[in-house]
Amino acid sequence: MSTRSLCLSLACFAAALSAQTPGGGCTFERAVELHQAGNFEEAMREYRACLAIDPTRVEVRSNLGALLAKSGRYREAIEQYREALKTAGSQVAPRLRYNLALAYYKSAEIPQAASELEVLHNGQPGDLNVALLLADCRLQTGEYKKAVDLLAPFENPAADQPAVDYVLGMAMIRDGRVAEGQVRVDRILRRGDTAEGRFLLGSALFTAGDYPGAVKELAKAVALNPDVPSLQSYYGQALLFTGDADGAVQAFRKELASNPNDYGANFQLASILAHRGKLDEARPLLERAVAVRPGSTEARDALANGFRLEKPAADSGIAPGSPAPAIGTLDLRHPLKPVVLVFGSYTCPKLRGSAADLKKIAAQYGGRIDFRLVYIREAHAEGGAEAQWQSTINTRDGIDLPPARDLAEKQSHAELCVRKLSLPFAVVVDGMDAAAEKAYEAWPSRVYLVDREGRVAFNSFLGELDFHPEDLDRAIREMLAGRGSDARR
C-alpha cells in the first residue's frame, strides 16, 4: 500500500463520524437514523433543516460535512467544517480540523490542507497519522526537506514502518539525498518486491540522472501496481527524458485520471501540449499545477508568459560566433553557402522525431542552404555500451541497430537512416574516434547552422521539447537577409 493510500485509509477511518444523538429536538435524531441507514440525501436535508433552527450546533455541521465529503462535495464540506470550528470546543476541534484538512486534500487544495495539518501537528506532535498526511502534502508541494524533518523523529529502523519508510525515502531522494533514501528503499524491498519499492528505486535513478535505468525500474513498478500515486507521473518524465514524448503523454494522462493533483504530470503534460500548439488544453493543466504548488516559479512563469524557448544552461555546444571545426574532410572555414549540420543516428528517437521539420526547412530554402547529415555514434545501439540508454520508443518501433564495428558499417547505418527517414541531405560519417561528435558536443543529436565565414550562428539539441524549428528558420532568414549573395542564390 502506498503511503498516500495508507494515509487516506487512516484518515477516512477518522472521518467516518459516528453520528451522535445528543438530543435537543428538531429533526436531528431523524437525520441520524437516515445517516446510519445510508440514505444520505434525505439525511443531509434533515441536517440542514436542523441548522436552520439552530446554526450553532457543531455536531450537526460535523455530520453534514462528513456526508458532503463522502458524496464528493468537498467545497460544501469545507464550508460546514469551517463554520463548526468557529464554535467547537477544544475536545472536538482537532477532529473537525482533521476532517477539514482531508476535504481540502481531496479537493486538490493541498496548500490549504497542509496549513490545517500544520496546526494539528503543532498541537499533537506525536500523532503519526497527522505527520504522515502532512508530509505527503509537503511532497506534493515540493517541500521535500520539510517532509524529511516531519517524519525523521518517528523513524524506528527496528519497527515495521512501511509508510514512514516510503514517504521519508521519497522525500530524501527528491531532496537529492539519494544515498540516505536508498537505505529506506532497501528496507522496503526486503519486505518483498512491491510497486512502492520499485518506485522509490526508479526515483533514485531519476534523481541521479540515470533516466534509462529509471524507465526500467518504474516500468516494473507500473507492472506491479499502476495506481500508486505519482508513479505514472515519474514514469512519464523518465520516458520524456529518453525521447518517448508520446509514451510520456499516455503516462501523464493516466496519472491525472486518478490523481489530478500531481504537479509533475500537470506541468510536463502542459509543456508537451503547448509545444504541440494545443494551448487551450495546456492552460488548465498549468492552472492546476500553480494551485498545487503556489511557490513554483516555473509554473507561474509558464502560466503568465507561456513556456520559454531558451535553451537550458546545460545545453552548451559550440557557442554562436565560434569557429566551426572541420568534420573529416569537410572544411567549414569558408563554405560556399551557409551550412546546416544535422548530427544524429537512426537509433536516436529525437533525430527521427525532428526529421519532418528539418526536411520542411530544407525544402523551403532549396539550394541556398547546404544541409548535411553528420552520422555519429548510435544513440541506442542494441547490445552495445549504449544499450543502457535504450528508449521505449525504439522497442515499440522495432529499431535495434548494433553498434558499428568499423567505418564501413557506420556508413551502412547512415545510408539506412537516410533511406528510412527520406532525408534529402548529403551524408558525412564521423570517424570511429567520434572526433566530430566530441568537438560539437553532438551526442545523441544536435543541429548547427554555420555561416559563410565558417562561424556557428545557431545550435540546438533535437527532440520535441528541445528543438524549435521556428528558431532555426528565423536564424536562416536573418542570415540570408544580411548577405545579399546568399539571398540571391
Number of C-alpha atoms within 10 A of each C-alpha: 14 19 22 20 14 16 21 19 12 14 18 15 10 14 24 14 18 12 19 13 14 10 9 10 9 16 18 24 20 15 28 23 14 17 22 12 10 12 13 19 15 14 25 23 14 23 26 19 16 21 19 11 11 12 14 15 16 23 20 27 26 29 26 28 31 29 23 21 24 16 12 14 16 23 15 14 27 23 14 22 27 17 17 24 20 11 13 19 11 9 8 15 18 19 18 26 21 21 28 29 29 28 30 23 21 20 18 19 19 25 22 18 24 23 15 19 27 18 14 21 19 11 11 14 14 12 13 17 16 22 24 25 26 29 30 24 25 22 21 20 23 19 18 24 18 15 26 21 13 20 19 12 11 16 13 11 10 6 7 13 14 19 20 22 25 24 26 31 30 29 28 22 26 22 19 16 17 21 13 13 25 19 12 25 25 15 18 23 16 11 11 9 13 18 25 27 27 24 28 30 27 28 30 28 22 24 17 16 13 18 25 22 21 28 28 21 24 31 22 18 26 19 12 15 17 18 18 21 20 25 29 29 27 24 30 30 27 29 27 23 20 25 25 22 24 14 18 26 22 14 23 29 18 20 27 21 10 13 20 21 27 24 26 20 30 27 23 23 27 29 24 21 18 19 19 12 11 13 15 11 13 23 21 14 25 26 19 20 27 23 20 24 23 15 14 15 11 15 27 18 14 19 19 11 9 17 16 10 12 10 13 8 6 6 13 13 18 21 14 15 14 12 17 24 18 14 18 12 7 10 12 21 16 14 15 15 19 25 22 26 20 27 28 28 29 27 26 26 28 26 27 18 18 18 18 14 14 23 16 11 18 20 12 12 17 11 12 19 23 19 25 18 23 25 27 29 27 25 25 27 23 19 13 14 12 15 17 16 18 24 25 18 19 19 10 9 9 9 18 16 18 17 21 17 9 10 14 11 13 22 19 12 23 22 16 14 19 18 11 11 15 12 19 15 18 11 18 20 23 21 18 14 11 15 16 22 22 12 14 20 17 25 19 21 27 24 24 24 25 29 28 17 16 23 21 23 23 20 27 24 25 28 24 20 18 18 23 18 17 11 14 21 16 11 16 24 13 11 19 21 13 11 12 10 11 18 13 9 12
